[in-house]
Amino acid sequence: MASTKQEDAAKPEEAAAAKSKDSKITIMFKATGDAPILKQRKFLIDPTKDVAWLLKFLRRQLKLQASDALFLYVSQSFVPAPDQVIRNLYDCFGSDRKLIFNYSLNPAWG
């Protein structure tokens, strides 16, 4: 059965949408200590973003002031450098198709 031109045009769009979703990394945030809990904990993030961008994003989600302290940890142990790329962290510490970040308003680990 031959496909129509509309069906053929829809296939690349579906493939592009699926590829876009697959190219993003699932980030999961977990509150630690007295940090406020996010309503949505999982986000799809562009892997080319860096940790500094992720900190700004998390500040907006938590509605924190620029003067409020925010600590971000990978694997409940270390603070990644602000210029570290998310893809590199995912390659080293990601598991179950996601990268888990713990956040706190006070120093917790490391």
Steps between C-alpha positions, in 0.01 A plus 500: 500500500645835398522776756365845432709816488348616829603179674853533360521860620383401849762227540805734502325726752427202726858379462635846581278523809609154617867583434466829688351321800766227486783754481394662828604363837259431784610691808347413836531737794483374859469736795746455784474637851272801535483580127152556356359210300426554132151419371658361183823314565586369151598721208631437148812712457719569198826308563713788373395724792742546788458480876486882534193501272350215704551696824320802351219274381466341845500843668208604280312179577552546876430876481824580684662841517848551355630546855362162620753218521440196281721192494478242223647151532550205266479150648442644848868572524659780299425844365551515124692794353275773353656455154448122499279385209192295591580237232835423666340459842231277350760281326690450827224498765170443321303185569158368396494761219510795740743717691416569864591828667451563870454861604515670836493848651783404738818297438410131521779285351853535378 
